[in-house]
Amino acid sequence: MKNKWFCFIASLLFGFFFTPQAFGVTGQEVLIEIQKQYEKTNNFQADFVQETVGKMIKKPHRGEGKVYFQKKGMMCWDYRMPSQKLISNGRNLWFYLPEEKQVFVSDVSGVLKEKTPLAFLAGEGNLRRDFTLVNFNESVSQKEENFVLELAPKEPTAALAKLVLTADKKTYQVVQADVFDAMGNLTRTRFINIKTNVDLPASLFQFTVPQGTEVFNMEPSSSSPARREPPKK
C-alpha cells in the first residue's frame, strides 16, 4: 500500500528540434540554471492545468486549480476541478476529498525521500543529483520559447520512470512538467501566472479536519490504511 500511495501522490503531480551547441548553450548548463533558479526561490504560486493520459484510460483525466509551494516541504494543491486538496505543512500530508467526506493522512517525508518532482518543486530536491540528462532540445512557438529537458531518475520507481521539464528560456522557470510512470502513463502539469518570493499566509499549509470527515492514516509499515472514525459533531 505504501508504494501505491507514493505512486498516487507522484501522479498528482509533468516539435521543433535544434542543435543546442548552435545557440551556445548545453543541456547541462540549462539544468544548472534551473537548479539555481529554484535554490533562490523561497516560495512559488501559480495556476495549473493537469492532464493524465494512460494506456488503459479511455478518456484523459483533467484537473485545474491553484498551487502554492514553500521551502521545507510545504505545499497546497487547491483543485477547482475535481474538488479536492493536497496539503503539506512540511510534516504531514493531507489529501482531502470533500464530496466523499474523506481525508488521507501520511508523513510527507516519505514522499520527499522518493525524489519525485514534488520534492523538487517544494525545494527539497536536486535535479543534477537525482537525475541524468538524456536529451535536450529547444522548442519555439508563436507565443513562447522554451528549453525542453528529458531526464531519467538515477533511482527509478514505479511512479517515476522519466521526467520531461519545459523551462522558460528567459527566466529558467519550469512552466511544464511531464511525469511518466513505469507503465507509460503520463501526467502533464502546466503552470500559468507564476509568481515567486511573495507573501504566502501560513494557513495555506495547514489543514483542519472538517466535522463528519472520515480520516485514513496511511501507515508506512502496514499493508492498508488505518481508519479513524470521523469527529463527532
Helices and strands as residue ranges (DSSP letters): H 2-12, G 20-23, H 27-39, E 43-53, E 61-70, E 74-81, E 84-89, E 92-97, E 102-107, H 108-113, H 117-121, H 127-130, E 131-140, E 145-153, E 162-168, E 174-180, E 186-196, G 202-205, E 214-217, E 226-228
